Amino acid sequence: MTKKAYDYLLTISGVICCYAMIKSFFFIQTRPVRTDVIQGIFVGFGLALATAKITAKLKSTKVNGWSTLFRLSVPATLTDVSYVPTYSHSYQSNGKLLYRVVPVPDAIQKIKDGTEPFLTAQDLPTLEQVFDQTSKMLGTGFRCTSLSDHFPLPIKRAL
């Protein structure tokens, strides 16, 4: 959302909040519960937007022309970069078109081992082509890894 659109949204929400507050304080009337619920939603949404905007204005600083909020988290430092080339595989199951994203090195190995349930040896040239093209696009300096290097299988869930 652009700043201009956000400012319009904040202004509209502010007008609705002011209208609801002025009407409830100065004009006595009977209102159905439905109207109160709708006004409550609008007022809550408007106050949330206003609070977020005020907090961002108070805590943000400009660094090289960018607004930044400090002390929100620990700065990230990249020490090692690797990638896992992937392939989007589409297949039919129960009359539905389904998709799955497979890591190319693992899929090639599973095809060679005969344990890949969906891809066959006919798909091997396509997977190798994807692997080669991805490696060429990224160039040198990157290390290609297998998905199992990052997530040893089977993944055990903590209970």
Secondary structure by P-SEA (a helix, b strand, c coil): ccaaaaaaaaaaaaaaaaaaaaaaccccccccaaaaaaaaaaaaaaaaaaaaaaaaaacccccccbbbbcccccbbbbcbbbbbbbbbbbbbcccbbbbbbbcaaaaaaaaaacccccccccaaaaaaaaaaaaaaaacccbbbbcccccccccccccc
